[in-house]
Amino acid sequence: MADAVSLWLVVLGSIGALYGVANFFRVLRYLALCLRQPRDLRRRYGSWAVITSPTSGLGRSMAVELARAGLNLVLVGRDPAKLHDVSEKIARCHGVQTKAVVFDLSLVSTAEGDEAMRRLRDAVEGLDVGVLVNNAGVAKPGALYFHEAEVESLMRIVRVNLQVLTEVTASVLPGMVERGRGAVVNVGSGSAVALPSFPLYSVYAATKRYVAAFSKGLYVEYKNKGIDVQCQAPFFVETNMASSVVKSSFYPQFVVTPDACARAAVRWIGHGPLCMPNLAHQVQWWFAGFVPGVINDAYRLAKNPQHRDMLRPSPAWFFLSLVLVGGVYAAAFSFRLLAYLALCLRRPSDLRCGYGAWAVVTGPTSGIGRSVALELARRGINLVLLDLDAANLQETSDMIKSRHAVKTKAVVFDLSLVGTPQGDEAMRRLRAAIDGLDVGVLVNNAGVWSSMAYLHEVDVEA
Ligand SMILES: NC(=O)c1ccc[n+]([C@@H]2O[C@H](COP(=O)([O-])OP(=O)(O)OC[C@H]3O[C@@H](n4cnc5c(N)ncnc54)[C@H](OP(=O)(O)O)[C@@H]3O)[C@@H](O)[C@H]2O)c1
């Protein structure tokens, strides 16, 4: 028995040590980079940079820093007066050329957005664009439970943080591929890459996870075509986005100025697919790596509402307890495994009693969606089924009813039309279909993926 216990201790200790060493090397790599001569971006990638949202915060500081490195700038922002101001100041102070493209990024995918995207394509046409900084990002309405926020404001986050970034990259990257060189910097967030969850900012954090995954994918796709793609993921930066509450309630040593962040950010361009450019943020990332997920979740759930409610700063004992539990990360991993095993051995819970008599399932006519719908019906749950093909929906609905004594409702909905008048109409039909029903389970199963191709080869609309 004693031998088994010590073996366990050795195994856990080794995992902890390996984890610590890996993190330590990350910090070492950071320090090594700080000591190296910064890259000559203009010579290596090209003479122009495109940057989105350069009129304040991090974007403005990044634009100045790129100009200081000798790059001409294409500035993409929504406010003509502010754009003119930034553009004029940068050109005057740093002797570089600038072009401004007025673009309210939240209008992407509308007629006005398409027109602005065309203007951006025209502006970069023929320029030796070496660096693209997808800095634009919004977090409004800020710290709110998902059900409290206006859907439109959440969709604006999705459009600006995710859709704009994808479309602007698709506009600039083909030129880089032709020239065989370039760097794409996508500004993500530490809240998404270093923390397992960031409650009350779930949509924002989810879009930033997309930024990290998208960057990593493109990094692999384009590395051997001479293009460096990178996600830069800072924690709190002192800008309009990080409200005064965050600044006052967060440990000030960890909140960096946009200028400091941009200086480090430009230095990191081209060094790997993911980075946290600032040292204070690196240290936070390092600490965060030792904090078990459940502790982070509880802490953030206690802390993030303070951004909204303007409560006092968190008690110091809570931070101390975080540091203490950091040491038991490996043990927490074992507990997660145990919890998984325990769940496998437990009797399945009664979903109908626990949550409600109806479930909504999107994309239930084939694959995983079909199996999930069948499994829910097997457990006595009535189903609202959403798909674009009426015949397939009917067939699935009949098949489920023939096997299980449940009720079904079918809503024909081409989910790719969401955000259009037809999509709004289908959304209304969905709301009418579930009105008055005791819907206890929602399975957002529907999902699509593009055909296998490099980003610059595929149709942006797809
Ligand atoms: N601040 C942080 O703590 C933090 C942490 C991690 C990551 N980030 C990321 O860093 C990036 C920059 O954020 P920030 O903190 O610098 O934000 P910020 O100070 O709030 O600046 C926002 C910028 O976005 C522009 N903008 C907002 N809505 C727009 C729209 N619809 N169309 C065009 N431009 C629009 C603003 O233009 P106007 O000047 O016209 O308003 C402004 O230039 C974002 O991607 C953010 O997610 C920030």
The ligand as an SDF file (V2000), in Angstrom:
LIG
                    3D

 48 52  0  0  0  0  0  0  0  0999 V2000
   -8.0590   46.3560  -23.3940 N   0  0  0  0  0  0  0  0  0  0  0  0
   -7.8340   45.1290  -22.9740 C   0  0  0  0  0  0  0  0  0  0  0  0
   -7.7550   44.8580  -21.7710 O   0  0  0  0  0  0  0  0  0  0  0  0
   -7.6800   44.0220  -23.9770 C   0  0  0  0  0  0  0  0  0  0  0  0
   -7.2520   42.7750  -23.5200 C   0  0  0  0  0  0  0  0  0  0  0  0
   -7.0830   41.7490  -24.4230 C   0  0  0  0  0  0  0  0  0  0  0  0
   -7.3360   41.9520  -25.7560 C   0  0  0  0  0  0  0  0  0  0  0  0
   -7.7690   43.1780  -26.1890 N   0  0  0  0  0  0  0  0  0  0  0  0
   -8.0330   43.3290  -27.6190 C   0  0  0  0  0  0  0  0  0  0  0  0
   -7.2780   44.4090  -28.1310 O   0  0  0  0  0  0  0  0  0  0  0  0
   -7.9370   44.9490  -29.2720 C   0  0  0  0  0  0  0  0  0  0  0  0
   -8.0230   46.4580  -29.1460 C   0  0  0  0  0  0  0  0  0  0  0  0
   -8.8200   46.7630  -28.0020 O   0  0  0  0  0  0  0  0  0  0  0  0
   -8.6460   48.1060  -27.1620 P   0  0  0  0  0  0  0  0  0  0  0  0
   -8.5890   47.7270  -25.7370 O   0  0  0  0  0  0  0  0  0  0  0  0
   -7.5750   48.9230  -27.7400 O   0  0  0  0  0  0  0  0  0  0  0  0
  -10.0680   48.7520  -27.4260 O   0  0  0  0  0  0  0  0  0  0  0  0
  -10.5400   50.2770  -27.3540 P   0  0  0  0  0  0  0  0  0  0  0  0
   -9.5810   51.1470  -26.6730 O   0  0  0  0  0  0  0  0  0  0  0  0
  -11.9270   50.2100  -26.8420 O   0  0  0  0  0  0  0  0  0  0  0  0
  -10.5250   50.7110  -28.8980 O   0  0  0  0  0  0  0  0  0  0  0  0
  -11.4860   50.2240  -29.7160 C   0  0  0  0  0  0  0  0  0  0  0  0
  -11.1540   50.5930  -31.1410 C   0  0  0  0  0  0  0  0  0  0  0  0
  -12.0800   49.8880  -31.9470 O   0  0  0  0  0  0  0  0  0  0  0  0
  -12.7360   50.8160  -32.7700 C   0  0  0  0  0  0  0  0  0  0  0  0
  -14.0820   50.3620  -33.0680 N   0  0  0  0  0  0  0  0  0  0  0  0
  -15.0540   50.0330  -32.2180 C   0  0  0  0  0  0  0  0  0  0  0  0
  -16.1590   49.6680  -32.8900 N   0  0  0  0  0  0  0  0  0  0  0  0
  -15.8600   49.7800  -34.2100 C   0  0  0  0  0  0  0  0  0  0  0  0
  -16.5630   49.5770  -35.3980 C   0  0  0  0  0  0  0  0  0  0  0  0
  -17.8320   49.1720  -35.3810 N   0  0  0  0  0  0  0  0  0  0  0  0
  -15.9580   49.8120  -36.5810 N   0  0  0  0  0  0  0  0  0  0  0  0
  -14.6880   50.2470  -36.6270 C   0  0  0  0  0  0  0  0  0  0  0  0
  -13.9340   50.4610  -35.5330 N   0  0  0  0  0  0  0  0  0  0  0  0
  -14.5370   50.2330  -34.3310 C   0  0  0  0  0  0  0  0  0  0  0  0
  -12.7450   52.1170  -31.9850 C   0  0  0  0  0  0  0  0  0  0  0  0
  -12.9700   53.1850  -32.8820 O   0  0  0  0  0  0  0  0  0  0  0  0
  -13.4860   54.6280  -32.3780 P   0  0  0  0  0  0  0  0  0  0  0  0
  -12.2380   55.3460  -31.9220 O   0  0  0  0  0  0  0  0  0  0  0  0
  -14.0790   55.2120  -33.6130 O   0  0  0  0  0  0  0  0  0  0  0  0
  -14.4550   54.4010  -31.2710 O   0  0  0  0  0  0  0  0  0  0  0  0
  -11.3390   52.0680  -31.4140 C   0  0  0  0  0  0  0  0  0  0  0  0
  -10.3900   52.4900  -32.3560 O   0  0  0  0  0  0  0  0  0  0  0  0
   -9.2980   44.2640  -29.3390 C   0  0  0  0  0  0  0  0  0  0  0  0
   -9.2460   43.2240  -30.2790 O   0  0  0  0  0  0  0  0  0  0  0  0
   -9.4670   43.6800  -27.9470 C   0  0  0  0  0  0  0  0  0  0  0  0
  -10.3000   42.5660  -27.9520 O   0  0  0  0  0  0  0  0  0  0  0  0
   -7.9390   44.2240  -25.3380 C   0  0  0  0  0  0  0  0  0  0  0  0
  1  2  1  0
  2  3  2  0
  2  4  1  0
  4  5  1  0
  4 48  2  0
  5  6  2  0
  6  7  1  0
  7  8  2  0
  8  9  1  0
  8 48  1  0
  9 10  1  0
  9 46  1  0
 10 11  1  0
 11 12  1  0
 11 44  1  0
 12 13  1  0
 13 14  1  0
 14 15  2  0
 14 16  1  0
 14 17  1  0
 17 18  1  0
 18 19  2  0
 18 20  1  0
 18 21  1  0
 21 22  1  0
 22 23  1  0
 23 24  1  0
 23 42  1  0
 24 25  1  0
 25 26  1  0
 25 36  1  0
 26 27  1  0
 26 35  1  0
 27 28  2  0
 28 29  1  0
 29 30  1  0
 29 35  2  0
 30 31  1  0
 30 32  2  0
 32 33  1  0
 33 34  2  0
 34 35  1  0
 36 37  1  0
 36 42  1  0
 37 38  1  0
 38 39  2  0
 38 40  1  0
 38 41  1  0
 42 43  1  0
 44 45  1  0
 44 46  1  0
 46 47  1  0
M  CHG  2   8   1  16  -1
M  END
$$$$
